[in-house]
């Protein structure tokens, strides 16, 4: 427990930035839910204010629980959250055909939000334990499996956007944990090949491009892709065995790229088979929204209109035509930044981004100043959660990222994400305060 004279060690800059951005978010939720004709409000801002109060209480509570003790129970937290996640995927209340919410009577929670923190704890604990060996490629297997388990369950719901946020979090944790950069680049290349192939095929089919192309015809034949993948994997295994016994470096230049391409092709076949058409189209639409202007591309088109129409100073509070007249979809959650840009303009958007940047920056600073590896990993993971949520959410409103349904932390409407974010802030404060405890 902390002494009274150590209370000043709380990061008040971080706390103040969080309070400001949440209150601003509540203001924008009020604006988004305002009916300019009836002059009434839907009242969603009241719920968000209530969740903020609950979140603030959780933040204070977590601040005074030693994060290292929480780390000791990380495996139980992780297993428990996966069980809750699986139960939600099977029996949760469906919202827009997605079983991501667990109905507890008076409230509904989204367990996948809290799963992010559970994953951080177990990854941080494992990477701290295996710190000396993490540069070995085989050591990446367990963190990857630990990440893929909740990802696969969330895809079952199906909630593609939330599932995908776990991947950059994993890479951040591995990088900070000391994993070999070349290994991480290899995995990124595998993911790139796996995604690009089905996206190109879907784009050609959707855009109505016809005609024979030898390369594209090759990628369409899944049986042939499996065969080539198998041959490359066999070459990689032979080269690896030769490298192991003969200790010749040039064999390494054979088995690494062969393995990467082989796995990339293999996973591209799986993605072509399992990824639903609407999920592929969401990724493609951000490249060209006009492919489906009245369907998947509608959200991006309306969002870009709202952002562009705000100008430098904006149209003023409650005066955004796109938001107030109902053209902008999901304006309280996914596209709340569009409301900010329309009503407060470029200046207001920059101020909001600066507040969010302060939160991310303080998280990184806490990670760098942490006295132990576990705390540094935990703070880095929390900073990654905030950064990628902010980057992806704002990016999709500007049309430079696919529409994934990820909320803007501290600003978007939603109790689970807000409470998770407040708990994460409590952990950051905890890590910083413990730095001064001897």
C-alpha positions in Angstrom: 0.0 0.0 0.0 1.2 3.6 -0.6 1.9 6.1 2.0 0.1 9.5 2.0 3.3 11.4 1.0 3.5 9.2 -2.1 0.1 10.2 -3.5 1.7 13.1 -5.4 3.4 10.5 -7.6 0.1 9.9 -9.4 0.4 11.0 -13.0 -2.0 14.0 -12.8 -1.2 15.0 -16.4 -2.5 11.6 -17.6 -5.6 11.8 -15.3 -6.4 15.3 -16.4 -6.1 14.4 -20.1 -8.4 11.4 -19.7 -11.0 13.4 -17.8 -11.0 16.2 -20.5 -11.2 13.8 -23.4 -14.0 11.7 -21.9 -16.1 14.8 -21.0 -15.5 16.1 -24.6 -16.7 12.7 -25.9 -19.8 12.9 -23.8 -20.5 16.3 -25.3 -20.1 14.9 -28.8 -22.4 11.9 -27.9 -25.0 14.5 -26.8 -24.6 16.3 -30.1 -24.9 13.0 -32.1 -28.1 12.1 -30.3 -29.7 15.5 -30.7 -32.8 15.7 -32.8 -32.8 19.2 -34.4 -36.5 19.0 -35.4 -38.0 17.7 -32.1 -35.3 19.5 -30.1 -34.9 16.4 -27.9 -31.9 14.2 -27.1 -31.9 10.4 -27.1 -30.1 10.4 -23.7 -27.2 8.2 -24.6 -24.8 10.8 -23.1 -26.3 10.1 -19.7 -25.4 6.4 -19.9 -21.9 7.4 -21.1 -21.5 9.7 -18.1 -22.7 6.9 -15.7 -20.1 4.5 -17.3 -17.4 7.1 -16.9 -18.2 7.3 -13.2 -18.1 3.5 -12.9 -14.9 3.5 -14.9 -13.3 6.1 -12.7 -14.1 4.1 -9.6 -12.5 1.0 -11.2 -9.5 3.1 -12.2 -8.9 4.2 -8.6 -9.4 0.7 -7.3 -6.9 -0.8 -9.8 -4.4 2.0 -8.9 -4.0 0.6 -5.4 -3.7 -3.1 -6.3 -0.1 -4.1 -7.0 0.0 -4.9 -10.7 2.7 -7.5 -10.0 0.1 -9.4 -7.9 -2.3 -9.3 -10.8 0.4 -10.7 -13.0 0.7 -13.7 -10.7 -2.9 -14.5 -11.4 -2.6 -13.8 -15.2 -3.2 -17.4 -16.3 -6.4 -17.6 -14.3 -7.6 -14.2 -15.6 -6.8 -15.3 -19.1 -8.5 -18.7 -18.9 -11.6 -17.1 -17.2 -12.0 -14.4 -19.8 -11.7 -17.0 -22.6 -14.5 -19.1 -21.0 -16.7 -15.9 -20.8 -15.8 -15.1 -24.3 -16.7 -18.5 -25.6 -20.0 -18.5 -23.6 -20.8 -15.1 -25.2 -20.0 -16.4 -28.7 -22.4 -19.3 -28.2 -25.2 -17.8 -26.1 -24.7 -14.0 -26.1 -27.4 -11.5 -27.2 -27.1 -11.0 -30.9 -26.8 -7.4 -32.1 -26.7 -6.9 -35.8 -26.1 -10.7 -36.2 -23.0 -10.4 -33.9 -22.9 -12.3 -30.5 -20.4 -10.0 -28.8 -22.5 -8.9 -25.9 -23.4 -10.6 -22.7 -26.7 -9.6 -21.2 -26.6 -9.2 -17.4 -30.1 -7.9 -17.1 -29.9 -4.2 -16.5 -26.6 -3.9 -18.5 -24.8 -5.6 -21.4 -21.1 -6.0 -21.5 -18.7 -6.9 -24.3 -16.2 -9.4 -22.9 -13.8 -9.0 -25.9 -12.9 -5.5 -24.6 -11.7 -6.9 -21.3 -10.0 -9.8 -23.1 -7.5 -7.3 -24.4 -6.2 -6.6 -20.9 -6.3 -10.3 -19.9 -4.1 -11.0 -23.0 -1.7 -8.2 -22.0 -1.2 -9.7 -18.6 -0.4 -13.2 -19.7 1.8 -12.1 -22.6 3.7 -9.7 -20.3 4.2 -12.4 -17.7 5.4 -15.0 -20.3 7.8 -12.5 -22.1 9.2 -11.5 -18.7 9.8 -15.2 -17.8 11.3 -16.0 -21.2 13.3 -12.8 -21.6 16.6 -14.4 -22.3 15.3 -16.9 -24.9 12.8 -14.8 -26.7 15.1 -14.2 -29.7 14.7 -17.8 -30.6 12.0 -18.2 -33.2 10.3 -21.1 -31.4 9.7 -18.9 -28.4 7.2 -16.9 -30.5 4.9 -19.9 -30.8 3.3 -19.7 -27.3 2.6 -16.0 -27.4 1.1 -16.5 -30.9 -1.1 -19.4 -29.7 -2.2 -17.4 -26.6 -3.3 -14.6 -29.0 -5.0 -16.7 -31.6 -7.3 -18.5 -29.1 -9.3 -15.3 -28.3 -9.0 -14.1 -31.9 -10.6 -17.3 -33.2 -13.4 -17.1 -30.6 -14.1 -13.5 -31.4 -14.2 -14.4 -35.2 -16.8 -16.9 -34.2 -19.1 -14.2 -32.9 -18.2 -12.8 -35.7 -16.5 -9.5 -34.8 -13.7 -9.1 -37.4 -12.7 -5.6 -36.3 -12.2 -6.5 -32.6 -10.4 -9.7 -33.5 -7.9 -7.9 -35.7 -6.8 -5.4 -33.0 -5.2 -8.3 -31.1 -2.6 -8.8 -33.8 -0.7 -5.5 -33.6 -0.9 -5.7 -29.8 0.9 -9.1 -30.1 3.6 -7.6 -32.3 4.1 -4.7 -30.0 4.5 -6.9 -27.0 7.0 -9.2 -28.9 9.0 -6.2 -30.1 9.2 -4.7 -26.6 9.9 -8.2 -25.2 13.0 -8.5 -27.3 12.0 -10.7 -30.1 14.2 -10.8 -33.2 13.0 -8.1 -35.7 13.7 -10.4 -38.7 11.4 -12.9 -37.2 8.6 -10.3 -36.7 9.1 -9.1 -40.3 8.8 -12.7 -41.5 5.5 -13.1 -39.8 4.3 -9.7 -41.2 5.3 -10.9 -44.7 3.3 -14.1 -44.2 0.3 -12.1 -43.1 0.8 -9.7 -46.1 0.8 -12.5 -48.7 -2.1 -14.2 -47.0 -4.3 -11.1 -47.2 -3.2 -9.6 -50.5 -4.0 -12.7 -52.7 -7.7 -13.0 -51.7 -8.1 -9.2 -51.7 -6.9 -9.0 -55.4 -9.2 -11.9 -56.4 -12.2 -10.3 -54.7 -11.5 -6.9 -56.2 -11.3 -8.3 -59.7 -14.5 -10.2 -59.2 -16.4 -7.3 -57.6 -15.2 -4.7 -60.0 -16.3 -6.9 -62.9 -12.8 -7.2 -64.5 -12.7 -10.1 -66.9 -10.1 -11.8 -69.0 -7.5 -14.5 -68.4 -4.4 -13.8 -66.5 -1.8 -16.5 -65.9 -0.8 -15.3 -62.4 -4.3 -14.6 -61.2 -5.6 -17.9 -62.6 -2.8 -19.6 -60.6 -4.0 -17.9 -57.4 -7.6 -18.9 -58.0 -6.7 -22.6 -58.1 -6.6 -23.4 -54.4 -5.5 -27.0 -55.0 -2.5 -25.7 -57.0 -1.7 -23.2 -54.2 -1.7 -26.0 -51.6 0.6 -28.0 -53.8 3.1 -25.2 -54.3 2.9 -24.3 -50.6 3.7 -28.0 -49.8 6.7 -28.1 -52.2 8.1 -24.9 -50.8 7.7 -26.2 -47.2 9.5 -29.4 -48.2 12.4 -27.3 -49.7 12.5 -25.3 -46.5 12.7 -28.4 -44.3 15.5 -29.9 -46.5 17.5 -26.6 -46.4 17.0 -26.3 -42.7 18.3 -29.9 -42.1 21.3 -29.1 -44.3 21.9 -25.9 -42.5 21.7 -27.7 -39.1 24.3 -30.4 -40.0 26.6 -28.5 -42.4 26.5 -25.1 -40.7 26.4 -23.2 -44.1 24.8 -19.8 -43.9 23.5 -19.7 -47.4 21.0 -22.5 -46.6 19.4 -20.0 -44.2 18.8 -17.8 -47.2 16.8 -20.6 -48.7 14.7 -22.0 -45.9 13.5 -18.7 -44.4 12.0 -17.2 -47.6 10.7 -20.6 -48.6 8.9 -21.0 -45.3 7.5 -17.5 -45.4 6.1 -17.8 -48.9 4.8 -21.3 -48.2 2.9 -20.2 -45.1 1.6 -17.1 -46.8 0.1 -19.1 -49.7 -1.3 -21.6 -47.2 -3.1 -19.0 -45.1 -4.3 -17.1 -48.2 -6.2 -20.3 -49.1 -7.7 -20.4 -45.6 -8.7 -16.7 -45.8 -10.3 -17.2 -49.2 -12.3 -20.0 -47.7 -13.3 -18.6 -44.3 -13.4 -14.8 -44.7 -16.9 -13.8 -45.6 -17.6 -11.7 -48.7 -18.8 -8.6 -46.7 -15.5 -8.7 -44.7 -13.4 -8.7 -47.9 -15.5 -5.9 -49.3 -15.1 -3.8 -46.2 -11.3 -4.0 -46.7 -11.6 -3.2 -50.4 -14.1 -0.4 -50.1 -11.6 1.8 -48.3 -9.4 1.7 -51.4 -12.4 2.6 -53.6 -15.7 3.5 -51.8 -17.4 4.1 -55.2 -17.3 0.3 -55.8 -20.4 0.2 -53.5 -21.6 3.7 -52.9 -25.0 2.7 -51.6 -23.8 -0.3 -49.5 -20.4 -0.9 -48.0 -19.0 2.4 -49.3 -21.8 4.6 -48.0 -20.3 5.0 -44.5 -16.9 6.2 -45.8 -18.4 8.5 -48.4 -20.7 10.2 -45.8 -17.9 10.4 -43.3 -15.5 12.1 -45.7 -18.2 14.6 -46.6 -18.7 15.4 -42.9 -15.0 15.7 -42.2 -14.4 17.9 -45.3 -17.4 20.2 -44.7 -16.1 21.1 -41.2 -13.4 23.4 -42.6 -11.0 25.0 -40.2 -13.3 26.1 -37.4 -16.3 23.8 -38.0 -20.0 24.5 -38.4 -20.5 24.9 -34.6 -21.9 22.7 -31.8 -25.2 21.0 -32.9 -24.9 22.5 -36.4 -23.4 19.6 -38.3 -25.7 18.8 -41.2 -24.3 15.3 -41.9 -24.7 14.3 -38.3 -27.9 16.2 -37.3 -29.8 15.2 -40.5 -29.0 11.5 -40.2 -26.7 11.0 -43.2 -23.8 9.9 -41.0 -24.2 6.3 -39.8 -23.0 5.0 -36.3 -22.3 8.7 -35.4 -22.1 8.0 -31.7 -19.6 5.2 -31.9 -17.6 4.3 -35.1 -17.8 7.7 -36.8 -17.9 10.0 -33.8 -14.6 11.7 -35.1 -16.6 12.7 -38.2 -19.0 14.6 -35.9 -16.1 16.3 -34.2 -14.5 17.3 -37.5 -17.8 18.6 -38.9 -18.8 20.7 -35.8 -15.4 21.7 -34.5 -13.4 21.7 -37.7 -9.7 21.1 -38.2 -8.8 23.0 -35.1 -11.1 21.1 -32.8 -10.0 17.8 -34.3 -6.3 18.6 -33.7 -7.0 19.5 -30.1 -8.8 16.2 -29.6 -6.0 14.3 -31.2 -3.4 16.1 -29.1 -5.3 15.0 -25.9 -5.3 11.4 -27.1 -1.7 11.7 -28.0 -0.8 12.8 -24.5 -2.4 9.7 -23.2 -0.4 7.4 -25.5 2.8 9.4 -24.9 2.5 9.1 -21.1 1.9 5.4 -21.5 5.1 5.0 -23.5 6.9 7.2 -21.0 5.7 5.0 -18.1 6.9 1.9 -20.0 10.4 3.4 -20.5 10.7 4.4 -16.9 9.3 1.2 -15.4 11.6 -0.5 -12.9 10.8 -4.0 -14.1 10.2 -5.8 -17.4 6.7 -6.9 -16.5 5.6 -3.3 -15.9 7.3 -2.1 -19.1 5.6 -4.7 -21.2 2.2 -4.0 -19.6 2.5 -0.3 -20.1 3.7 -0.8 -23.7 0.7 -3.1 -24.4 -1.8 -0.6 -23.0 -0.2 2.2 -25.1 -0.5 -0.1 -28.1 -4.2 -0.7 -27.4 -4.9 3.0 -27.3 -2.7 3.9 -30.3 -4.1 1.3 -32.7 -7.7 2.1 -31.6 -7.1 5.8 -32.3 -5.2 5.3 -35.5 -7.6 2.8 -37.0 -10.8 4.6 -35.9 -9.7 8.0 -37.2 -8.2 6.4 -40.3 -11.4 4.8 -41.3 -13.4 8.0 -40.9 -10.9 9.6 -43.3 -11.1 6.8 -45.7 -7.5 5.6 -45.3 -8.3 2.5 -43.3 -11.0 -0.2 -43.7 -14.2 0.2 -41.7 -13.7 -2.2 -38.8 -16.2 -1.1 -36.2 -13.5 -0.2 -33.7 -14.5 2.5 -31.2 -12.4 5.6 -30.5 -11.1 5.1 -27.0 -12.5 7.6 -24.4 -14.7 9.3 -27.0 -17.0 6.8 -28.7 -20.3 5.7 -27.0 -19.9 2.3 -25.3 -19.6 1.2 -21.7 -17.3 -1.8 -22.1 -14.6 0.0 -24.1 -14.7 3.1 -21.8 -14.5 1.0 -18.6 -11.7 -1.1 -20.1 -9.8 2.0 -21.0 -10.3 3.5 -17.5 -9.0 0.3 -15.9 -6.0 0.4 -18.3 -5.3 4.0 -17.2 -5.4 2.8 -13.5 -2.8 0.2 -14.4 -0.6 2.8 -16.0 -0.8 5.0 -12.9 -0.1 1.9 -10.7 3.1 1.1 -12.7 4.3 4.7 -12.4 3.6 4.9 -8.7 5.3 1.6 -7.9 8.5 3.1 -9.5 8.9 5.2 -6.3 8.1 2.4 -3.8 11.2 0.8 -2.3 
